[in-house]
Amino acid sequence: MSRRGWLLFGAMCVIWGIPYLLIKVAVREIGPAELVFVRTALGAVLLLPIALARRELRASLRPWLPLLAYTVVEIGLPWLLLSDAERHVDSSFTGLVIAGVPLVAAIMARLMNRTERLTASRVSGLLVGLAGVALLLGFHAAGSGPIPLLELVGVVVCYAAGPLIIERWLSEVPRYGVAAASLVIGAVLFAPVSVPKLPDLARHVTTGPALAALALAVICTALAFVLFFALVAEVGGVRATVITFVNPAVAVVLGALVLDEPVTWLTGAAFALILAGSILATRRKPPAEDDDAGRIQEADPAGIGT
């Protein structure tokens, strides 16, 4: 990769590795629904001018039903579940569970496309990776209760399904248009519940959670989409997906350093299993040429836009 490609790659590994930490801080004083509204609304304000300047917004609204489904599956529901779950579990644990998204995506791809081959290597990867996820969930079940764990499983399923919706129904839609439009729709969906609570929230929220929510919207949403689209254009969609395997490690390190969350041998063993399984389960033969770098399905190949 070029120097610019490496810089973009490093930036994205960090930017999509810190949302778990920021969510953990924000939900101390901000409700899950209000946090999702703030994130989508501010993100939309920042991305809309780009989509309008590129004349991509109108084209993204034509397939309105798939766009609505994508918004619910990739933004609205998983962000809500993730925010609620992190009120009860560590941010590093959340990051590790979300690392199982490529495994579930591989299973879903097989179920939706019978031509998608499940080789011995892929099956082995699925079994190894799912064993790592099961190890994590089983170890933490007693301490946090079943509801947060079920919420995280729901997040994994949603993040795995989102790219499949894009691939099937939104593959030709401009990427900035989809990103901006989905954030607008998300903000509209959460506005009735969240807006009435904002005045009281503004009076009582302290600096830390407020800055965490702002960083989620500006850095981990708006800026993240811009940089990731630039990364895809620079190195191609296949190489860009590698950040999926680095983000959980960033989440674990930040959780330990900033929030003093414990890192045990179980954490390392589970991450190694999930990482190895994800690589085996999603590995494909290298394409002859990577001329599809601008296609929207590569904009979020494995539901990594947390």
C-alpha positions as CSV (number, residue, x, y, z in Angstrom):
1,M,0.0,0.0,0.0
2,S,1.0,3.6,-0.4
3,R,1.9,5.8,2.5
4,R,-1.5,7.5,2.2
5,G,-3.1,4.1,2.3
6,W,-1.3,3.1,5.5
7,L,-2.2,6.4,7.1
8,L,-5.9,5.9,6.3
9,F,-5.7,2.3,7.4
10,G,-4.2,3.2,10.8
11,A,-6.7,6.0,11.3
12,M,-9.6,3.7,10.6
13,C,-8.3,1.0,12.9
14,V,-8.4,3.6,15.7
15,I,-11.6,5.5,14.7
16,W,-13.7,2.3,14.5
17,G,-12.0,0.8,17.6
18,I,-12.9,3.7,20.0
19,P,-16.7,3.7,19.7
20,Y,-17.1,1.0,22.4
21,L,-15.1,3.2,24.9
22,L,-17.0,6.3,24.0
23,I,-20.4,4.6,24.3
24,K,-19.4,3.2,27.7
25,V,-18.6,6.7,28.9
26,A,-21.6,8.4,27.3
27,V,-24.3,6.0,28.6
28,R,-23.3,6.8,32.2
29,E,-25.6,9.8,31.9
30,I,-27.2,9.7,28.4
31,G,-30.0,7.2,27.6
32,P,-29.4,4.8,24.7
33,A,-32.2,6.3,22.5
34,E,-31.0,9.9,23.1
35,L,-27.4,8.8,22.3
36,V,-28.4,7.3,19.0
37,F,-30.4,10.4,18.1
38,V,-27.5,12.7,18.9
39,R,-25.1,10.6,16.9
40,T,-27.3,10.2,13.9
41,A,-28.5,13.9,13.9
42,L,-25.0,15.4,14.1
43,G,-23.6,12.9,11.7
44,A,-26.3,13.7,9.2
45,V,-25.6,17.5,9.5
46,L,-22.0,16.9,8.7
47,L,-22.4,14.3,5.9
48,L,-25.4,15.9,4.1
49,P,-23.4,18.8,2.6
50,I,-21.0,16.3,1.1
51,A,-23.7,14.1,-0.4
52,L,-25.5,17.2,-1.8
53,A,-22.3,18.6,-3.2
54,R,-21.7,15.3,-5.0
55,R,-25.3,15.1,-6.1
56,E,-25.7,11.7,-4.6
57,L,-28.6,12.2,-2.2
58,R,-31.5,12.0,-4.7
59,A,-30.3,8.7,-6.2
60,S,-30.0,7.2,-2.7
61,L,-33.7,7.9,-1.9
62,R,-35.1,6.1,-5.0
63,P,-34.9,2.6,-3.4
64,W,-36.5,3.9,-0.3
65,L,-37.6,0.6,1.2
66,P,-34.2,-1.1,1.1
67,L,-32.7,2.1,2.4
68,L,-35.2,2.1,5.3
69,A,-34.4,-1.6,6.0
70,Y,-30.7,-0.9,5.9
71,T,-31.0,2.1,8.3
72,V,-32.9,0.0,10.8
73,V,-30.6,-3.0,10.5
74,E,-27.2,-1.2,10.3
75,I,-27.8,1.9,12.4
76,G,-31.0,2.2,14.4
77,L,-31.4,-1.2,16.0
78,P,-27.7,-2.1,16.6
79,W,-26.7,1.3,17.9
80,L,-29.6,1.2,20.4
81,L,-28.9,-2.4,21.5
82,L,-25.1,-1.6,21.8
83,S,-25.7,1.5,23.9
84,D,-28.1,-0.4,26.2
85,A,-25.8,-3.4,26.6
86,E,-22.8,-1.3,27.5
87,R,-24.6,0.0,30.5
88,H,-23.9,-3.5,32.0
89,V,-20.8,-5.0,30.2
90,D,-17.3,-3.8,29.6
91,S,-16.4,-1.9,26.4
92,S,-13.6,-4.3,25.7
93,F,-15.9,-7.3,26.0
94,T,-18.3,-5.7,23.6
95,G,-15.6,-5.1,21.1
96,L,-14.6,-8.7,21.2
97,V,-18.1,-10.0,20.7
98,I,-18.7,-7.7,17.7
99,A,-15.5,-9.2,16.2
100,G,-17.7,-12.2,15.5
101,V,-19.6,-10.3,12.8
102,P,-17.7,-11.7,9.8
103,L,-18.5,-15.2,11.1
104,V,-22.3,-14.6,11.1
105,A,-22.0,-12.7,7.8
106,A,-20.4,-15.8,6.2
107,I,-23.2,-18.0,7.4
108,M,-25.9,-15.5,6.2
109,A,-24.2,-15.3,2.8
110,R,-24.3,-19.0,2.5
111,L,-28.0,-19.1,3.4
112,M,-28.9,-16.4,0.9
113,N,-26.7,-17.5,-1.9
114,R,-26.5,-21.3,-2.5
115,T,-23.6,-20.8,-4.9
116,E,-21.5,-19.5,-2.0
117,R,-19.2,-22.5,-1.3
118,L,-18.5,-23.6,2.3
119,T,-15.1,-25.2,1.9
120,A,-13.4,-27.2,4.7
121,S,-11.3,-24.2,5.5
122,R,-14.4,-22.0,5.9
123,V,-16.3,-24.5,8.0
124,S,-13.2,-24.9,10.3
125,G,-13.0,-21.1,10.6
126,L,-16.7,-20.8,11.5
127,L,-16.4,-23.5,14.2
128,V,-13.2,-22.0,15.7
129,G,-14.5,-18.4,15.6
130,L,-17.9,-19.3,17.1
131,A,-16.2,-21.3,19.8
132,G,-14.3,-18.1,20.7
133,V,-17.6,-16.1,20.9
134,A,-19.3,-18.9,22.9
135,L,-16.3,-18.9,25.3
136,L,-16.7,-15.1,25.9
137,L,-20.5,-15.2,26.3
138,G,-20.4,-18.2,28.6
139,F,-17.8,-16.7,30.8
140,H,-19.6,-13.4,31.2
141,A,-23.2,-14.8,31.4
142,A,-23.2,-15.1,35.2
143,G,-21.8,-11.6,35.9
144,S,-23.9,-9.5,33.5
145,G,-27.1,-11.5,33.0
146,P,-28.6,-12.7,29.8
147,I,-30.2,-9.5,28.5
148,P,-27.0,-7.6,27.6
149,L,-25.6,-10.7,26.0
150,L,-28.7,-11.2,23.9
151,E,-28.5,-7.5,22.9
152,L,-24.9,-8.0,21.7
153,V,-25.9,-11.1,19.8
154,G,-28.6,-9.0,18.1
155,V,-26.0,-6.3,17.2
156,V,-23.8,-9.0,15.6
157,V,-26.7,-10.3,13.5
158,C,-27.7,-6.8,12.5
159,Y,-24.2,-5.8,11.5
160,A,-23.9,-9.0,9.5
161,A,-27.2,-8.5,7.7
162,G,-26.6,-4.8,6.7
163,P,-24.0,-5.4,4.0
164,L,-26.1,-8.1,2.5
165,I,-29.0,-5.6,2.1
166,I,-26.5,-3.3,0.3
167,E,-25.1,-6.0,-1.9
168,R,-28.6,-7.2,-3.0
169,W,-30.6,-3.9,-3.3
170,L,-28.3,-0.9,-3.0
171,S,-25.1,-1.9,-4.8
172,E,-25.5,0.7,-7.5
173,V,-26.5,3.6,-5.1
174,P,-23.8,6.3,-4.4
175,R,-22.1,5.6,-1.1
176,Y,-22.2,9.2,0.4
177,G,-25.9,9.3,-0.5
178,V,-26.6,6.1,1.4
179,A,-24.5,7.1,4.4
180,A,-26.1,10.6,4.7
181,A,-29.7,9.4,4.0
182,S,-29.5,6.6,6.5
183,L,-28.3,8.9,9.2
184,V,-31.2,11.4,8.4
185,I,-33.7,8.5,8.6
186,G,-32.2,7.3,11.8
187,A,-32.4,10.7,13.4
188,V,-36.1,11.0,12.3
189,L,-37.0,7.6,13.7
190,F,-35.5,8.4,17.1
191,A,-36.6,12.1,17.3
192,P,-40.1,11.5,18.8
193,V,-38.7,9.6,21.8
194,S,-35.4,11.6,22.2
195,V,-36.1,15.3,21.4
196,P,-38.5,15.9,24.4
197,K,-35.8,14.6,26.8
198,L,-33.0,16.8,25.3
199,P,-33.6,20.0,27.4
200,D,-33.4,18.1,30.7
201,L,-30.5,16.1,29.4
202,A,-28.6,19.3,28.5
203,R,-29.0,20.6,32.0
204,H,-27.7,17.6,33.8
205,V,-25.1,15.9,31.5
206,T,-21.5,16.4,32.6
207,T,-18.5,17.1,30.4
208,G,-17.2,13.6,30.0
209,P,-20.4,11.9,28.6
210,A,-21.2,15.0,26.5
211,L,-17.8,15.0,24.8
212,A,-18.0,11.2,24.3
213,A,-21.4,11.7,22.5
214,L,-19.9,14.5,20.4
215,A,-16.9,12.4,19.5
216,L,-19.2,9.5,18.5
217,A,-21.1,11.7,16.1
218,V,-18.2,13.7,14.6
219,I,-15.2,11.3,14.6
220,C,-16.7,7.8,14.7
221,T,-19.6,8.5,12.3
222,A,-19.1,11.5,9.9
223,L,-15.3,11.5,9.7
224,A,-15.2,7.7,9.8
225,F,-17.3,7.4,6.7
226,V,-15.3,10.0,4.8
227,L,-12.0,8.3,5.7
228,F,-13.2,4.8,5.0
229,F,-14.5,5.7,1.6
230,A,-11.1,7.3,0.9
231,L,-9.4,4.1,2.2
232,V,-11.5,1.9,-0.1
233,A,-10.7,4.2,-3.1
234,E,-7.0,4.0,-2.2
235,V,-6.4,0.3,-1.4
236,G,-9.6,-1.4,-2.6
237,G,-12.4,-3.0,-0.6
238,V,-10.7,-6.3,0.0
239,R,-7.8,-4.8,1.8
240,A,-9.9,-2.3,3.6
241,T,-11.9,-5.1,5.4
242,V,-8.8,-6.0,7.3
243,I,-9.6,-3.3,9.8
244,T,-12.4,-5.6,11.0
245,F,-9.8,-7.8,12.6
246,V,-7.8,-4.9,14.2
247,N,-10.7,-2.9,15.8
248,P,-11.4,-5.3,18.6
249,A,-7.8,-5.2,19.7
250,V,-8.0,-1.4,19.9
251,A,-11.2,-1.7,21.9
252,V,-9.5,-4.1,24.4
253,V,-6.4,-1.9,24.8
254,L,-8.4,1.3,25.3
255,G,-10.8,-0.3,27.7
256,A,-7.8,-1.5,29.8
257,L,-5.9,1.8,29.7
258,V,-8.7,4.3,30.0
259,L,-11.4,2.5,32.0
260,D,-9.2,0.0,33.8
261,E,-11.1,-2.9,32.5
262,P,-9.6,-6.3,33.2
263,V,-7.7,-8.2,30.5
264,T,-7.3,-11.8,31.3
265,W,-5.9,-14.9,29.5
266,L,-9.5,-15.6,28.5
267,T,-9.7,-12.3,26.7
268,G,-6.6,-13.2,24.7
269,A,-7.7,-16.8,24.0
270,A,-11.1,-15.8,22.8
271,F,-9.8,-13.0,20.6
272,A,-7.3,-15.4,19.0
273,L,-10.0,-17.9,18.3
274,I,-12.4,-15.3,16.8
275,L,-9.6,-13.7,14.8
276,A,-8.4,-17.0,13.4
277,G,-11.9,-18.2,12.7
278,S,-12.9,-14.9,10.9
279,I,-9.9,-15.0,8.7
280,L,-10.5,-18.6,7.7
281,A,-14.3,-18.2,7.3
282,T,-14.1,-15.1,5.1
283,R,-10.9,-15.9,3.1
284,R,-11.4,-15.9,-0.7
285,K,-9.2,-16.2,-3.7
286,P,-7.7,-12.9,-4.6
287,P,-9.7,-11.1,-7.4
288,A,-8.0,-10.6,-10.7
289,E,-8.3,-6.9,-10.3
290,D,-9.9,-4.6,-7.7
291,D,-11.9,-2.4,-10.0
292,D,-15.0,-2.4,-7.8
293,A,-13.5,-0.1,-5.2
294,G,-16.2,2.5,-5.5
295,R,-19.1,0.1,-5.1
296,I,-21.3,0.8,-2.1
297,Q,-21.2,-2.8,-0.8
298,E,-17.5,-2.2,0.1
299,A,-18.5,0.8,2.1
300,D,-19.2,-1.3,5.1
301,P,-18.2,-4.8,4.2
302,A,-18.7,-6.5,7.5
303,G,-20.9,-4.2,9.5
304,I,-17.9,-2.5,11.0
305,G,-19.4,0.9,11.2
306,T,-20.1,0.8,14.9
